[in-house]
Amino acid sequence: MAHTQVLLREDIDNLGARGEIVRVKAGYARNYLLPRKLAVEATANNVRQIEGERAALAKREAKERSTAELQASQLSKLTLKFERKVGEAGVLYGSVTSMDIAHELEAQGYEIDRRKIALREPIKRFGRYTVPVRLHREVTVELPINVLGEGGVEIDLEALQGEATQEAPVAASSEGTSESTSE
């Protein structure tokens, strides 16, 4: 299998940070990274150009992080409420997806891309959930979500399922996934 080295122009999960030189399969670079301008070929000229831009990149990174931290402090005070039709045993007829959460945040004045909402699978039961929203590589906020019955009715979850508070299904991340068995 042919591999090539590319210089990353943006942060890419499970691959690397902006400005790093990484080794990837040639097809991944040719068909995904290069056309989307997420990376450039790691030639001597491109490396020199990035070195020249490194100060501007560090300044931009600091600005993005401070903006994300400010937004995180605002989002931490927010609780989203969703009303859905309920079926048997507290199961929703629809579900609450990351797209629904993004639309609700937009209605409240926050422009957040749905891909930053780390929901592995849609919420299909009533209750209170916490959903992580990754605003920046180093800034994540836990967003409380309350799923109610139609008309804003709180369902007695303890009677229906035995527990009132649940954790939302979270997307698997690369952090902490390497398991080692030392005996």
Secondary structure, 3 states (H helix, E strand, C coil): CCEEEEEECCCECCCECCCCEEEEEHHHHHHHHCCCCCEEECCHHHHHHHHHHHHHHHHHHHHHHHHHHHHHHHHCCCCEEEEECECHHHEEEEEECHHHHHHHHHHCCCCCCHHHECECCCEEECEEEEEEEEEECCEEEEEEEEEEECCCECCCHHHHCCCCECCCCECCCCCCCCCCCCC
